Amino acid sequence: MKGTVRGHMNGMDRLRDHLVREYVKKTKKSRAVFRRAEKVMIAGGSHTIRLWRPYPFFATRAEGPAVRDADGNWYTDYWQGHYANVLGHNPRLIRREIAASLERGALHTGFEASHQIDLAELILRRLGYQNERVRFTTSGTLATMYSVMLAEGFTGRDLVLKIGGGWHGASPYLLKGVKFQPGTGFEGDESAGVLEDILRRTLITRFNDGADLERILKEKGDRIACFILEPFLGVGGFLPASREYLALARELTARYGVVLIFDEVVSGFRFIPSGVQVLYGVRPDITVFGKIIGGGHAVAAVVGRRDIMEGCESGKGFRGRVRFDGGTFSAHSEYMRAGLIMLKHLIRHADTIYPRLARSGDKLRAGVERAFAAEGVPAMCTGAGNDVIPGSSMIMAHFPTGGTLLRSPEDLNDERRSNVRLREDLLKLALLVHDVNVVHGGGAISVAHVTADLDRTIEAYGQAARLFKKFLN
Ligand SMILES: Cc1ncc(COP(=O)(O)O)c(C=O)c1O
């Protein structure tokens, strides 16, 4: 019976079997650790993306471009702390400062400390803001959730508009239209536990589709509290917004009194030492930052128009105060300090850092496409900039299943047009076997990745391409 089942396995399954065998051979200690983890933790851990199958490796050290696992394997890493580590893992300049201040006694106090003012001033200055205000929190999820609450409180409206393919963390207001599902696309429910009423009040529009945005706003604009979007779409496909689309989004939201929220959790300080909005010349009403701005720590910021942000305080002009009150670790003094060190470094060395990141991105995306083309495996990379974003260190490899170009989150995440399983699962394992760690087909290059790392990575994609050709043709 078993033999019969095996006989029906398709190439993808056989390839997976092969890769799992190779992966298990090199990660025996991680497998043992995972078995312990499974006995005490749901699914063996605390973050779904980190828990790839058959089991994740367990990191014991990380330095610059690379991470070492429990078995002593070193991987060139493009996950880089969920894209937070733009300088690579454990940059010495932050480590040194934090170590010294920990010696002086810098654990959590629960009192206000002045580093947060420095960080707020710096962020406002970089955005060219004068009248806006900042409040810090500890995750992008919380920051986007609070921005939606502020928008709802400010406008008194009850609908939220977001992009199909937009990920803003797991806040109930925004847990819709993240995963493309057969049949329902980006309109399906994706999490139990979110009140049905909230799901119904979250509307989805298509990225870079001005006509769709105009249609929805025309129909329901007077009920929509906010439109939240990433100017550079992250996990939905690594796609930049077009100049025209963001300009139209600004114009239409202003016309309909909708609060425009830019989620710059990924794009903030990734392409320039500021928000990418500066390049577009579009000023949203609220911006959310996270990841890079914490210098490797749990920091996120909500930056917005003063009259909207005042909802946190007095609730003046609101139906009541918005309880964006903060949590135990909000604006932790050391986190603020780490963020400051990071941002000051990026600003000081912007002339070398950002062109270098852009060159690395160009090299890797082109090299990966060449590696697959050499084996006759249809593949393409997203992650590049456009006429607004001059260069990009992001990369996501895709495997089109038809002849058409993949341009939208719908194209990139629909199994009928793009082999999502190959990107998300098999490519990951194929690269791990060759000492490279990616997520969603690629990731974010850091300043610490040197030419030799990129060359090795392209070689590893080449090995993956050869395997794909062997098993899938
Ligand atoms: C664009 C975007 N917004 C928000 C979030 C949520 O941030 P956090 O993971 O810090 O809660 C993420 C996380 O990946 C993100 O990519």
The ligand as a Gaussian input file, in Angstrom:
#p B3LYP/6-31G(d) Opt

LIG

0 1
 C        4.480000      45.902000       7.137000
 C        4.373000      45.326000       8.508000
 N        3.588000      45.929000       9.400000
 C        3.455000      45.473000      10.662000
 C        4.129000      44.347000      11.060000
 C        3.957000      43.833000      12.444000
 O        5.068000      44.158000      13.185000
 P        5.483000      43.283000      14.450000
 O        5.923000      41.945000      13.935000
 O        6.577000      44.079000      15.089000
 O        4.288000      43.172000      15.312000
 C        4.968000      43.689000      10.168000
 C        5.711000      42.493000      10.580000
 O        6.337000      41.808000       9.847000
 C        5.092000      44.179000       8.850000
 O        5.858000      43.566000       7.946000

